[in-house]
Amino acid sequence: MAGKNNISDFEALKKWSSIPENLQQRLIDNVFCLNCGVTTIVDYSITADKFGILLKGKCKICGNEVARLIEDE
């Protein structure tokens, strides 16, 4: 995985772990940064959100704060 992970929510971790690794990597590598456009999220935490799982971290290129919501199906 890119960067270190800060897991802050057990329920979110269970959902994240149920996603195949290749899809997890595609999600990590497809995050929008206001400065850089599509980037990779690093140093992220995983938390539950009412819509699914929220990854919050930094842009691999510029260090700007970025987030990615993975919606429940």
N, C-alpha and C positions, 0 to 999 in steps of 0.2 A: 504494500500500500504506500501511497505517496505521503510522506510526512508522518509525524507522530499523531496518535489519536488520543483524544480525551473523551472517554465515554462517561456521560453524565446521567444516563437514564437507562436502567436495565431493560424496560419494555421496548425502548427504541433499539437497543442492542439486539434483542431477540428478533425484531423485525428485520434489521439490517443483516443479521446473520442468515436469515432465510433467503436472501437475494443471492443468486449465484455470483461467485467471485468475478467472473468476466464482466457481468453486468454492473457490479459494484464499481469496478475500475472504469467502465465507460461513463458512469454517473460522476465519479470523482474528476474525470478528465473533461467533463462537459459542464462547466460552471461559468456564469457570466460575470465579468469584472467591468466596472464602469471605465477603467483606464485602458484595459488590454483587450477587451472583447472576450471571446471564449478562451478559457484557461483551465488549469488544474487547481483544485482546492488542496491546501496543505495545512498542517497543524489544526485540524478540525475537531470539533466535538459533535457528538450525535445525541440529539434529544427528540423526544416525542412531541408532536404537534397535533392539533385537532384534525389536520388533514393528512398526516402521515409521519414521516421522519424528516427532521431538519438537520442538515449539515451546516455548521457555522465555522468558518476558518479564514484563511488568508489566501490571496492570489499567489501562485507560485512565481509569477514574473515580477510583480511590483510590491507585493506585501499588503495591498489594500484588503480591507475586510470584504469577504464574499460569503454567500449562503446558497444552499441548494435544497429545495424541498422535493422530497420523493413522496408522491401522493399514494395513499392507500388505494388499492384496486377495488 
